[in-house]
Amino acid sequence: MHELPCDITDPLGLHVQLAVLLASEAGRWRSRVTLEHAGRTVDAKQVLELMMLGVRPGEHVVVRVDGADESTASRAIGDILKTF
């Protein structure tokens, strides 16, 4: 399992465009991809679940990638998280 910690720096927090970007990339991989925030964990492939977390600017999240293609998936997802 790979863990990708991320502080949300976008002034709008984890808004719909970022959620769509993350869910789209996560959906490309067979691995299970989750996002944890404030003790809640959701499926990162589901835009609505990501949005329901209400992640604000400056808050910390952790993306976890677990599965057959986790190394490749975590690199690709990590590149996207750099824009958050």
KETOR-803151 format. One record per residue: residue in three letters; x, y, z of N, C-alpha, C in turn; residue number from 1. Coordinates in nm, 2 decimals. Layout:
BEGIN
   res       nX       nY       nZ      caX      caY      caZ       cX       cY       cZ     n
   ALA        X        Y        Z        X        Y        Z        X        Y        Z   NUM
...
//
This chain:
BEGIN
   res       nX       nY       nZ      caX      caY      caZ       cX       cY       cZ     n
   MET     0.08    -0.12     0.00     0.00     0.00     0.00     0.09     0.12     0.00     1
   HIS     0.05     0.22    -0.08     0.12     0.35    -0.09     0.03     0.46    -0.02     2
   GLU     0.09     0.54     0.06     0.02     0.65     0.12     0.08     0.78     0.06     3
   LEU    -0.01     0.87     0.02     0.02     1.00    -0.04    -0.04     1.11     0.04     4
   PRO     0.04     1.17     0.14    -0.02     1.28     0.22    -0.02     1.41     0.13     5
   CYS    -0.12     1.49     0.16    -0.13     1.61     0.08    -0.20     1.72     0.16     6
   ASP    -0.15     1.84     0.16    -0.22     1.96     0.22    -0.28     2.03     0.10     7
   ILE    -0.41     2.06     0.12    -0.49     2.13     0.02    -0.45     2.27     0.02     8
   THR    -0.39     2.32    -0.09    -0.35     2.46    -0.09    -0.44     2.55    -0.18     9
   ASP    -0.52     2.48    -0.26    -0.61     2.56    -0.35    -0.70     2.65    -0.26    10
   PRO    -0.72     2.77    -0.30    -0.80     2.86    -0.21    -0.95     2.82    -0.20    11
   LEU    -1.00     2.73    -0.29    -1.13     2.69    -0.28    -1.15     2.55    -0.21    12
   GLY    -1.03     2.49    -0.17    -1.04     2.36    -0.10    -1.04     2.25    -0.21    13
   LEU    -1.10     2.14    -0.17    -1.12     2.03    -0.27    -1.25     2.05    -0.34    14
   HIS    -1.24     2.14    -0.44    -1.36     2.17    -0.52    -1.39     2.07    -0.63    15
   VAL    -1.50     2.09    -0.70    -1.55     1.99    -0.80    -1.44     1.96    -0.91    16
   GLN    -1.37     2.06    -0.95    -1.28     2.04    -1.06    -1.16     1.95    -1.01    17
   LEU    -1.12     1.97    -0.89    -1.01     1.88    -0.84    -1.06     1.74    -0.81    18
   ALA    -1.19     1.74    -0.76    -1.25     1.61    -0.73    -1.27     1.53    -0.86    19
   VAL    -1.31     1.59    -0.96    -1.32     1.52    -1.09    -1.19     1.47    -1.14    20
   LEU    -1.09     1.56    -1.13    -0.95     1.52    -1.17    -0.90     1.40    -1.10    21
   LEU    -0.92     1.40    -0.97    -0.87     1.29    -0.89    -0.95     1.16    -0.92    22
   ALA    -1.08     1.17    -0.92    -1.16     1.06    -0.95    -1.14     1.00    -1.08    23
   SER    -1.11     1.08    -1.18    -1.09     1.04    -1.32    -0.96     0.96    -1.32    24
   GLU    -0.85     1.01    -1.26    -0.72     0.94    -1.26    -0.73     0.82    -1.18    25
   ALA    -0.80     0.82    -1.06    -0.81     0.70    -0.98    -0.89     0.59    -1.05    26
   GLY    -0.98     0.63    -1.13    -1.06     0.53    -1.21    -0.99     0.46    -1.32    27
   ARG    -0.87     0.51    -1.35    -0.79     0.45    -1.46    -0.72     0.32    -1.41    28
   TRP    -0.71     0.30    -1.28    -0.63     0.20    -1.22    -0.72     0.09    -1.16    29
   ARG    -0.66    -0.03    -1.15    -0.73    -0.14    -1.09    -0.72    -0.14    -0.94    30
   SER    -0.62    -0.07    -0.89    -0.60    -0.06    -0.74    -0.71     0.02    -0.68    31
   ARG    -0.73    -0.02    -0.55    -0.83     0.06    -0.47    -0.76     0.19    -0.43    32
   VAL    -0.83     0.30    -0.45    -0.78     0.43    -0.42    -0.88     0.50    -0.32    33
   THR    -0.83     0.54    -0.20    -0.92     0.60    -0.10    -0.86     0.73    -0.06    34
   LEU    -0.94     0.82    -0.01    -0.90     0.95     0.04    -0.95     0.96     0.18    35
   GLU    -0.86     0.99     0.28    -0.90     1.01     0.42    -0.88     1.15     0.46    36
   HIS    -0.98     1.20     0.53    -0.98     1.34     0.58    -1.06     1.34     0.71    37
   ALA    -1.00     1.39     0.81    -1.07     1.41     0.94    -1.13     1.28     0.99    38
   GLY    -1.06     1.17     0.98    -1.11     1.04     1.03    -1.21     0.97     0.94    39
   ARG    -1.25     1.03     0.83    -1.34     0.97     0.73    -1.27     0.93     0.61    40
   THR    -1.30     0.81     0.56    -1.24     0.75     0.44    -1.34     0.73     0.33    41
   VAL    -1.31     0.78     0.21    -1.41     0.76     0.10    -1.33     0.70    -0.02    42
   ASP    -1.41     0.64    -0.11    -1.36     0.59    -0.24    -1.32     0.71    -0.33    43
   ALA    -1.19     0.72    -0.36    -1.15     0.84    -0.44    -1.19     0.83    -0.59    44
   LYS    -1.26     0.72    -0.63    -1.31     0.71    -0.76    -1.45     0.77    -0.78    45
   GLN    -1.50     0.81    -0.66    -1.64     0.86    -0.66    -1.64     1.01    -0.63    46
   VAL    -1.67     1.09    -0.73    -1.67     1.24    -0.72    -1.76     1.29    -0.60    47
   LEU    -1.88     1.24    -0.59    -1.97     1.28    -0.49    -1.92     1.25    -0.35    48
   GLU    -1.86     1.14    -0.33    -1.80     1.10    -0.20    -1.69     1.20    -0.17    49
   LEU    -1.61     1.23    -0.26    -1.50     1.33    -0.24    -1.55     1.47    -0.20    50
   MET    -1.66     1.51    -0.27    -1.72     1.64    -0.24    -1.79     1.65    -0.10    51
   MET    -1.84     1.54    -0.06    -1.91     1.53     0.06    -1.82     1.55     0.19    52
   LEU    -1.69     1.53     0.16    -1.60     1.55     0.28    -1.58     1.69     0.32    53
   GLY    -1.61     1.78     0.22    -1.60     1.93     0.25    -1.46     1.97     0.30    54
   VAL    -1.36     1.93     0.22    -1.22     1.96     0.25    -1.19     2.11     0.22    55
   ARG    -1.15     2.18     0.32    -1.12     2.33     0.31    -0.97     2.35     0.28    56
   PRO    -0.94     2.47     0.23    -0.80     2.51     0.21    -0.72     2.50     0.34    57
   GLY    -0.60     2.44     0.32    -0.51     2.43     0.44    -0.53     2.30     0.51    58
   GLU    -0.63     2.22     0.48    -0.65     2.10     0.55    -0.57     1.98     0.49    59
   HIS    -0.55     1.88     0.57    -0.46     1.77     0.53    -0.55     1.65     0.49    60
   VAL    -0.51     1.58     0.38    -0.57     1.46     0.34    -0.46     1.35     0.31    61
   VAL    -0.50     1.23     0.31    -0.41     1.12     0.28    -0.48     1.03     0.17    62
   VAL    -0.42     1.01     0.06    -0.47     0.92    -0.04    -0.39     0.79    -0.03    63
   ARG    -0.46     0.68    -0.03    -0.40     0.55    -0.02    -0.43     0.47    -0.14    64
   VAL    -0.33     0.41    -0.20    -0.34     0.33    -0.32    -0.30     0.18    -0.28    65
   ASP    -0.39     0.09    -0.31    -0.36    -0.05    -0.27    -0.41    -0.14    -0.38    66
   GLY    -0.32    -0.22    -0.44    -0.36    -0.32    -0.54    -0.25    -0.36    -0.63    67
   ALA    -0.29    -0.42    -0.74    -0.19    -0.48    -0.83    -0.10    -0.38    -0.90    68
   ASP    -0.16    -0.26    -0.93    -0.08    -0.16    -1.01    -0.05    -0.04    -0.92    69
   GLU    -0.04    -0.06    -0.79    -0.03     0.05    -0.70     0.09     0.14    -0.72    70
   SER     0.20     0.09    -0.76     0.32     0.17    -0.78     0.30     0.27    -0.89    71
   THR     0.26     0.22    -1.00     0.23     0.31    -1.12     0.12     0.41    -1.09    72
   ALA     0.01     0.36    -1.03    -0.10     0.44    -1.00    -0.06     0.55    -0.90    73
   SER     0.01     0.52    -0.80     0.05     0.62    -0.69     0.14     0.73    -0.75    74
   ARG     0.22     0.69    -0.85     0.30     0.80    -0.91     0.21     0.89    -0.99    75
   ALA     0.12     0.84    -1.07     0.03     0.92    -1.15    -0.06     1.01    -1.06    76
   ILE    -0.11     0.95    -0.96    -0.20     1.02    -0.86    -0.12     1.12    -0.79    77
   GLY     0.00     1.09    -0.75     0.09     1.18    -0.68     0.12     1.31    -0.76    78
   ASP     0.13     1.29    -0.89     0.15     1.41    -0.98     0.03     1.50    -0.98    79
   ILE    -0.09     1.44    -0.98    -0.21     1.52    -0.97    -0.22     1.59    -0.84    80
   LEU    -0.19     1.53    -0.73    -0.20     1.59    -0.60    -0.11     1.71    -0.58    81
   LYS     0.00     1.72    -0.66     0.08     1.83    -0.65     0.01     1.96    -0.69    82
   THR    -0.10     1.95    -0.77    -0.17     2.07    -0.81    -0.28     2.11    -0.71    83
   PHE    -0.30     2.03    -0.61    -0.40     2.05    -0.51    -0.36     2.16    -0.41    84
//
